[in-house]
């Protein structure tokens, strides 16, 4: 026979409603990573506004607007919903939905057709301007209109990197990819992945389309190949950690690795058919080499 605790009552003996205990989501203290699998907050690198990173069912990352919106104000093709930590590009039948940040990003040239979403885009543009005026956010340099001549492409802003036999699209130039580990002062490490004295990758021209894919305008593309590096070094690049934090497995991750699986059809604007040219010294006339560092 088990004893049961009496139901809570007020002082006048009337039954009191049971209080619901709120359970906050916590990370295990012994966990190496301090990141949650879903809802990792961040800022858009183009406009500086807050975003949330979610995984899709195909393990790709998607940037969502941090707040829910009434489903009636969002077109059916732009609705997203999150279920069990995974983002799905469709509505879930409720009166609220999520929205991809790219639809209302003020840095993009194409505004949304919906009047409500156009108003949200204007408010985000005002917030971006305030961040720029306060010196908190610096927008990336604008690319010239139209296709960039191959003679001008010397440093891809989003290079294609191959490691562990998989091609990824980087969010930053190769020499600006930053470590995602947390320092002792609880800040993100500022060390780059490309460190002097460590074996580096090689710029190579590789076939653009694999067997079975549609034909693309260019047959070859510039790829920063890390396949010739040791397996441990490729794992370090995939985890996006500097050599110091790669040797410290207890260091936590403070940001999500910014690798995006490369798709030649979706990322065709980042394909360059010419090897990046190294920085030339005054008076030198050398040409780009395959093994040159970016």
RAGI-V703346 format. One record per pair of residues at least 24 apart in sequence whose ideal C-beta (glycine too) atoms are under 7 Angstrom apart, sorted by the first residue. I is the first residue (numbers start at 1). J is the second residue. D is the distance in whole Angstrom. If there is no record, write none. Layout:
# RAGI-V703346
i=I j=J d=D
i=I j=J d=D
This chain:
# RAGI-V703346
i=32 j=249 d=6
i=32 j=250 d=6
i=32 j=252 d=6
i=33 j=252 d=6
i=33 j=253 d=5
i=34 j=182 d=7
i=34 j=252 d=4
i=34 j=253 d=7
i=34 j=254 d=7
i=35 j=253 d=5
i=35 j=256 d=7
i=37 j=85 d=5
i=38 j=82 d=7
i=38 j=85 d=4
i=40 j=256 d=5
i=44 j=101 d=6
i=44 j=105 d=6
i=45 j=140 d=7
i=45 j=171 d=7
i=46 j=105 d=6
i=46 j=107 d=4
i=46 j=139 d=7
i=46 j=140 d=7
i=47 j=105 d=5
i=47 j=106 d=5
i=47 j=107 d=4
i=47 j=124 d=6
i=47 j=128 d=5
i=48 j=128 d=5
i=48 j=131 d=5
i=48 j=137 d=3
i=49 j=124 d=5
i=49 j=127 d=6
i=49 j=128 d=6
i=51 j=101 d=5
i=53 j=256 d=5
i=54 j=82 d=6
i=54 j=87 d=4
i=55 j=86 d=6
i=55 j=87 d=7
i=56 j=86 d=7
i=56 j=87 d=6
i=57 j=86 d=6
i=57 j=88 d=7
i=60 j=260 d=7
i=60 j=261 d=6
i=61 j=260 d=7
i=62 j=87 d=5
i=62 j=100 d=6
i=63 j=100 d=7
i=63 j=101 d=4
i=63 j=102 d=7
i=64 j=98 d=5
i=64 j=99 d=7
i=64 j=100 d=6
i=64 j=101 d=6
i=65 j=98 d=7
i=65 j=99 d=4
i=65 j=101 d=5
i=65 j=104 d=7
i=68 j=96 d=4
i=68 j=97 d=7
i=68 j=98 d=6
i=69 j=96 d=7
i=69 j=97 d=6
i=69 j=99 d=6
i=70 j=95 d=6
i=70 j=96 d=6
i=71 j=95 d=5
i=71 j=96 d=6
i=71 j=97 d=4
i=73 j=114 d=7
i=73 j=116 d=4
i=73 j=117 d=7
i=74 j=99 d=6
i=74 j=117 d=7
i=75 j=114 d=6
i=78 j=103 d=5
i=150 j=273 d=6
i=150 j=274 d=5
i=153 j=272 d=5
i=153 j=274 d=6
i=154 j=276 d=6
i=154 j=277 d=4
i=155 j=276 d=6
i=155 j=294 d=6
i=156 j=222 d=7
i=156 j=270 d=7
i=156 j=272 d=6
i=156 j=276 d=6
i=158 j=270 d=5
i=159 j=224 d=5
i=160 j=221 d=7
i=160 j=223 d=5
i=160 j=224 d=7
i=160 j=262 d=6
i=160 j=270 d=7
i=161 j=224 d=5
i=161 j=226 d=7
i=162 j=223 d=5
i=162 j=225 d=5
i=162 j=226 d=6
i=162 j=227 d=6
i=163 j=226 d=4
i=163 j=227 d=7
i=163 j=234 d=4
i=163 j=237 d=5
i=163 j=238 d=6
i=164 j=234 d=5
i=164 j=238 d=6
i=165 j=227 d=7
i=167 j=223 d=7
i=167 j=262 d=4
i=168 j=259 d=4
i=168 j=260 d=6
i=168 j=261 d=6
i=168 j=262 d=6
i=169 j=260 d=5
i=169 j=262 d=5
i=169 j=267 d=5
i=169 j=270 d=6
i=170 j=258 d=7
i=170 j=259 d=7
i=171 j=258 d=4
i=173 j=294 d=6
i=174 j=224 d=5
i=174 j=294 d=4
i=175 j=294 d=5
i=177 j=240 d=7
i=179 j=240 d=7
i=179 j=241 d=5
i=179 j=242 d=4
i=179 j=245 d=6
i=180 j=240 d=5
i=180 j=241 d=7
i=180 j=253 d=5
i=180 j=254 d=6
i=180 j=255 d=4
i=180 j=257 d=6
i=181 j=241 d=5
i=181 j=245 d=4
i=181 j=251 d=5
i=181 j=252 d=7
i=181 j=253 d=6
i=181 j=254 d=7
i=182 j=251 d=6
i=182 j=252 d=4
i=182 j=253 d=7
i=182 j=254 d=4
i=188 j=254 d=5
i=188 j=255 d=6
i=189 j=242 d=6
i=189 j=245 d=6
i=191 j=242 d=4
i=191 j=244 d=7
i=193 j=237 d=6
i=193 j=240 d=7
i=193 j=242 d=6
i=195 j=242 d=6
i=195 j=243 d=6
i=198 j=243 d=6
i=199 j=229 d=5
i=199 j=233 d=6
i=200 j=293 d=6
i=201 j=225 d=6
i=201 j=226 d=4
i=201 j=229 d=7
i=202 j=228 d=7
i=202 j=290 d=6
i=202 j=291 d=5
i=203 j=275 d=5
i=203 j=276 d=6
i=203 j=290 d=6
i=203 j=292 d=6
i=204 j=290 d=6
i=205 j=275 d=6
i=208 j=264 d=6
i=208 j=271 d=6
i=209 j=264 d=6
i=213 j=264 d=7
i=216 j=264 d=6
i=216 j=268 d=7
i=218 j=271 d=6
i=218 j=273 d=4
i=220 j=273 d=6
i=221 j=271 d=5
i=221 j=272 d=6
i=221 j=273 d=6
i=222 j=272 d=5
i=222 j=274 d=6
i=222 j=275 d=5
i=222 j=276 d=6
